[in-house]
Amino acid sequence: MIDFEEELKKFHPSLEMEDVEDAIYNQDVTDLADVLVKFVKEATVEETPMA
């Protein structure tokens, strides 16, 4: 059986629309393009001969 009092303690209200926008835009998420750029930079550094 569901203990409603216990479930209410776990409840967190959903974010308002402006808060959702801030939460999304303020995350530093690495996407596939960022990963590929990093790999290319690392590969070019390893391939460049030392002077």
N, C-alpha and C positions, 0 to 999 in steps of 0.2 A: 504494500500500500504506500502511497505517496505521502510523505510528511511535508505538508505545505509550509509550515513554519521554517523548516530546514531549507526548503527550496527558496523561500523569500530571503533568507540570509545570503544565499548565493547570487541573488539577482543584481545585475548591474544595468542601469538604464542605457539605452542606445544613445549614440552621439547625435547631436544636432548636425544639420547639414554643414554648417561652417566649420564645426569641429572635425567632421569627417574629412573635409577638404584639407585642413591643416595637418591632420594625421597622415593623410596620403602623401601630400607634397613634401612634408618634412622628413620622410623616410629616405635613407640613403640606400636605395636598392640597386644592386648590380644586375644589369640585364645582359643578354647574350652579346650585344654589340660591345659593351664595356669589357667583357671577358676576352673577346677576339682582339680588341685593340691592345689589351695588356699582353696577350701572347705574341702579337706581332712586334711590339716594342721590345719584349724580352728576346725574341728571336733575332732581331736586328742588332741588339747590343752584343749578343753572343757571337754573331757572325762578323762583326767589324774587327778587323785586325788591330792589334795594339801598335801604336807608333813608337 
